[in-house]
Amino acid sequence: MGVRKLLIYLEPQFEAMHLHIGRDAFIELLYRNFMPVRKVKNRRKTTFSNHRMHKWAVTRRRFLIGSG
């Protein structure tokens, strides 16, 4: 379970105790109580070249200097 889901799950208990805590403060609270949350790397794969559609052949020759 991630931090956001855990915070949403615990929000009614916090409201019953008249506490308001944000996401970043909640992460800090977990970290200080030795319950660290793994950080998610923001890496996106932008190209999927293993698809079934047509793939163009490499056309490096026309970009080389001196080739006409």
RADAZI-V858818 format. One line per field, one symbol per residue. ss: DSSP state (H for helix, E for strand, C for the rest). psi: psi as a letter, one per 20 degrees, with the letter a starting at -180 (. if undefined). burial: b if it has 16 or more other ideal C-beta (glycine too) atoms within 10 Angstrom, else e. A space follows every 50 residues. Layout:
BEGIN
ss: ???
psi: ???
burial: ???
END
This chain:
BEGIN
ss: CCHHHHHHHHHHHHHHCCCCCCHHHHHHHHHHCCCCCCCCCCCCCCCCCC CCCCCCCCCCHHHCCCCC
psi: prggggghhighhghhjlqpprghhgghggghkkmqpppppmppoipnjk rirppqqplhhiiqpip.
burial: eeeeeebeeeeeeeeeeeeeeeeeebbeeeeeeeeeeeeeeeeeeeeeee eeeeeeeeeeeeeeeeee
END
